[in-house]
Amino acid sequence: MLTTRPFEETEERQALRATIEQVLARTLPPDRALETDRQGRFEHDVWLALGDVGALGLGASEAVGGSGGTPGDAVAVVEEVARVLPSLAVDYVICGMAMRMLAHPSAGSAAADLPAIAAGERLVAFGLSEPGAGTDLLGLRTSARQEGDDWVLNGQKLWISLAQEAEILYVLARTDPVADDRRARGLSVLAVPVDQPGVIVRRVGMAGMRAAISCEITLDGARASGEALVGERGRGLRLLSETLDVERVMSAGISLGIGRGALDLHVRYAREREAFGAPIGALQAVQHPAADSVTDLSAARALTAVAVRAIEAGSADAAALSAMAKMASAEATARIVDRGMRAMGAMGLAEETPMQMYFRDARLQLFSPISNEMVRNVLGESLGLPRSY
Ligand SMILES: Cc1cc2nc3c(=O)[nH]c(=O)nc-3n(C[C@H](O)[C@H](O)[C@H](O)COP(=O)(O)OP(=O)(O)OC[C@H]3O[C@@H](n4cnc5c(N)ncnc54)[C@H](O)[C@@H]3O)c2cc1C
């Protein structure tokens, strides 16, 4: 029978998925996942359990304190997490970014934190976006200057996942002034301790992705030691962009997880709910959308698999394919959750089923970590059309 699961995976990959499924079934059963979402909580025990099975250390080799693995492994894990609680999958992507950044040969002394992050014992956040710098990230205004041996940071960050729980905030800040046409230069990543008077964290209430713990951060003379620089000074954007393709296929993985969860629910409900003396799934009005959804999901899955293979092979097409996978999966999932909501009627809106959570959480996928419009801009330009942004 046709299922919504991935096709043709290796035995190792299937075993990895089964491990994550078991951990989540034990620590985050459906009722707890819904309650966690409703309350917008971060569940430390679930995180530690993921750390115990090596899921958080994927992306960094065992030699540096991670658990190895391939980008394809990380995408499989994030899909399984997203199926249960999409906003926890956002936190998982943040952890993967930290693994890849800290495992970079240029990371410096910040890499000492890697084993504790991989174990789930230390939480970190990434402060890139600002009130005036989202898609236009290079418009960021946060600055860092050296004062004696220390760095002093001033500025504001917005929508920063996990900041309220994190010990360390990786801040992208301008350390060196540059001309307007070279804005990508002169930015550095600094590891800033969150627990200090110069870092003020405010939780922002969100209608979706609630367990991602979105925060606003004010850096008001925040201090970091001279060792806090991650990678080379002035090359922070370059360091982060080396992990970008994996971040995009992981974002595609979140969309696949949401889409799969929503489609499974659509089909189950259509089998069980009766109207006019028969299951509503016998009506083409309910059945055909499910068929469209499984086709959307499979196409997105196939493109994501191709992008993962390109990344793993170091192909020159990896950047374009991972951006396409991110966009196609997000758009597919937006359609899948909409069809699922229609099929479930009032029950789709009920807080006791995850459909409403999938519906709300799918929105993030359209604009983050890169907006689908910006993906289209870049793909259009890659086709030889004039730059449109
Ligand atoms: C739940 C959640 C978690 C997040 N976690 C983090 C995090 O941990 N760290 C972090 O740094 N950030 C985080 N973000 C921020 C996220 O990366 C930004 O929301 C994203 O980059 C988009 O920026 P924006 O929301 O400011 O949208 P804007 O940049 O204001 O864009 C608004 C709209 O304008 C469109 N647009 C803008 N410019 C163009 C253009 N040139 N061409 C065509 N269309 C354009 C966009 O596509 C979009 O539709 C998070 C956001 C959310 C909601």
PDBQT file of the ligand as one rigid body, heavy atoms in Angstrom, charges set to zero:
ROOT
HETATM    1  C1  LIG A 401       9.578  30.856  14.475  1.00  0.00    +0.000 C 
HETATM    2  C2  LIG A 401      10.751  31.652  13.946  1.00  0.00    +0.000 A 
HETATM    3  C3  LIG A 401      12.034  31.289  14.304  1.00  0.00    +0.000 A 
HETATM    4  C4  LIG A 401      13.133  32.052  13.862  1.00  0.00    +0.000 A 
HETATM    5  N1  LIG A 401      14.387  31.739  14.328  1.00  0.00    +0.000 NA
HETATM    6  C5  LIG A 401      15.411  32.569  14.040  1.00  0.00    +0.000 A 
HETATM    7  C6  LIG A 401      16.683  32.384  14.669  1.00  0.00    +0.000 A 
HETATM    8  O1  LIG A 401      16.869  31.480  15.494  1.00  0.00    +0.000 OA
HETATM    9  N2  LIG A 401      17.699  33.240  14.354  1.00  0.00    +0.000 N 
HETATM   10  C7  LIG A 401      17.528  34.267  13.464  1.00  0.00    +0.000 A 
HETATM   11  O2  LIG A 401      18.484  34.996  13.226  1.00  0.00    +0.000 OA
HETATM   12  N3  LIG A 401      16.330  34.480  12.844  1.00  0.00    +0.000 NA
HETATM   13  C8  LIG A 401      15.266  33.664  13.128  1.00  0.00    +0.000 A 
HETATM   14  N4  LIG A 401      14.029  33.874  12.542  1.00  0.00    +0.000 N 
HETATM   15  C9  LIG A 401      13.860  34.976  11.599  1.00  0.00    +0.000 C 
HETATM   16  C10 LIG A 401      13.727  34.512  10.151  1.00  0.00    +0.000 C 
HETATM   17  O3  LIG A 401      14.968  34.064   9.673  1.00  0.00    +0.000 OA
HETATM   18  C11 LIG A 401      13.146  35.688   9.358  1.00  0.00    +0.000 C 
HETATM   19  O4  LIG A 401      11.767  35.735   9.692  1.00  0.00    +0.000 OA
HETATM   20  C12 LIG A 401      13.345  35.544   7.867  1.00  0.00    +0.000 C 
HETATM   21  O5  LIG A 401      14.687  35.750   7.522  1.00  0.00    +0.000 OA
HETATM   22  C13 LIG A 401      12.480  36.575   7.080  1.00  0.00    +0.000 C 
HETATM   23  O6  LIG A 401      12.696  37.868   7.563  1.00  0.00    +0.000 OA
HETATM   24  P1  LIG A 401      11.437  38.799   7.972  1.00  0.00    +0.000 P 
HETATM   25  O7  LIG A 401      10.505  37.970   8.774  1.00  0.00    +0.000 OA
HETATM   26  O8  LIG A 401      12.000  40.022   8.587  1.00  0.00    +0.000 OA
HETATM   27  O9  LIG A 401      10.710  39.125   6.634  1.00  0.00    +0.000 OA
HETATM   28  P2  LIG A 401      11.026  40.368   5.657  1.00  0.00    +0.000 P 
HETATM   29  O10 LIG A 401      12.444  40.357   5.261  1.00  0.00    +0.000 OA
HETATM   30  O11 LIG A 401      10.470  41.601   6.260  1.00  0.00    +0.000 OA
HETATM   31  O12 LIG A 401      10.154  39.973   4.405  1.00  0.00    +0.000 OA
HETATM   32  C14 LIG A 401       8.730  40.206   4.355  1.00  0.00    +0.000 C 
HETATM   33  C15 LIG A 401       8.228  39.781   2.987  1.00  0.00    +0.000 C 
HETATM   34  O13 LIG A 401       8.874  40.565   1.973  1.00  0.00    +0.000 OA
HETATM   35  C16 LIG A 401       9.453  39.697   1.000  1.00  0.00    +0.000 C 
HETATM   36  N5  LIG A 401      10.692  40.270   0.484  1.00  0.00    +0.000 N 
HETATM   37  C17 LIG A 401      11.654  40.921   1.160  1.00  0.00    +0.000 A 
HETATM   38  N6  LIG A 401      12.659  41.271   0.349  1.00  0.00    +0.000 NA
HETATM   39  C18 LIG A 401      12.342  40.808  -0.878  1.00  0.00    +0.000 A 
HETATM   40  C19 LIG A 401      12.969  40.869  -2.174  1.00  0.00    +0.000 A 
HETATM   41  N7  LIG A 401      14.109  41.472  -2.376  1.00  0.00    +0.000 N 
HETATM   42  N8  LIG A 401      12.337  40.274  -3.198  1.00  0.00    +0.000 NA
HETATM   43  C20 LIG A 401      11.133  39.659  -3.034  1.00  0.00    +0.000 A 
HETATM   44  N9  LIG A 401      10.498  39.592  -1.843  1.00  0.00    +0.000 NA
HETATM   45  C21 LIG A 401      11.078  40.160  -0.796  1.00  0.00    +0.000 A 
HETATM   46  C22 LIG A 401       9.729  38.406   1.738  1.00  0.00    +0.000 C 
HETATM   47  O14 LIG A 401       9.821  37.312   0.866  1.00  0.00    +0.000 OA
HETATM   48  C23 LIG A 401       8.532  38.310   2.660  1.00  0.00    +0.000 C 
HETATM   49  O15 LIG A 401       7.462  37.761   1.975  1.00  0.00    +0.000 OA
HETATM   50  C24 LIG A 401      12.917  33.131  12.967  1.00  0.00    +0.000 A 
HETATM   51  C25 LIG A 401      11.615  33.473  12.595  1.00  0.00    +0.000 A 
HETATM   52  C26 LIG A 401      10.536  32.768  13.093  1.00  0.00    +0.000 A 
HETATM   53  C27 LIG A 401       9.145  33.204  12.739  1.00  0.00    +0.000 C 
ENDROOT
TORSDOF 0
